[in-house]
Amino acid sequence: MNILESMVIPLLEWYRDNARDLPWRRTRDPYAILLSEVMLQQTRVAAVIGYYHRFLAAAPTPADLAGLKEDALMKLWQGLGYYSRARNLQKAAKMVTDEFSGVFPSTYKELLSLPGVGEYTAGAVASIAFGQPVAAVDGNVLRVVTRLTADDSDITKPDTRRRIAAALEAVMPLEAPGRFNQALMELGATVCLPNGAPLCDRCPLADFCKAGQAQDFSFPKKPPKKPRKIEERPVFLLFHEGKVALRRRPPRGLLAGLYEYPDSLEGIFHSKPEFVGSAVHIFTHKEWHMSAYATDSLDGVLPEGWLWAGLDDWHHTYSIPSAFSAFAPYVEGRLLYSGGH
């Protein structure tokens, strides 16, 4: 019996006794499971729970999501980042509604055809919602498996992930593929932690873990990251009669279609700007080093495509990326003080 075969029973027993009570684990609705899996990409569980409940309250079915206006969709997603996830979710919902006649696709191959759904997400939904014996290999699973087996293959290569998926499917219990996948993910998320800090004394697989026995937690292996590009960015908080100026970003590229504070006041008749603070926001491949300046428009005239947002619209209508969240208290204070609405 190999290591992966040996882990199945102790892993499932551990999961039965230690699984966190998370809202998406209380349903077999494929739409809700897809939503949770997409939200959890690049985002902590604690941050997702509130968004998950609010999103399902606003769009409880694929048809509801398909019919959401873009500003409403972006406002629901505001703060989660990686906004293309929300747009792809809506595209997937439209495809379910239009091409699958409102019936959620139930096979791995069909799920892969949905916009924004890759091998991991398709495997998670297929196994959890429909009981299909398909692996769901995310970063947590890769860490658990490569440490168990001391596999030093480059996990950024698709061949490595597919080989590990095939190995897991060979030992997956056919009566519980969803629980098996979730157990592996849970172990990686709560016990077999990254950055050389696993909680081996709590691990049900410690007796046959090669990395644990060797005290070598350098797994999984991947090439070093390239340094992020640093961009110095001014941020102008422009006010007029209880409102703040916003402009919409281009429909493609970073933070596409979201609203931002301008980085230039060229052509604006304004008072002398006052420095109000600085902040750094880290994206995957770049960093914004921002310096914010507040000023007032003297005539209320804005360039084409810009708009004035009062407090209610600033809160509830226009989706402003979390990159600018450091300046939100100042903006809110100004709008409250001036009675903006």
Disulfide bonds with the S-S distance in Angstrom:
none
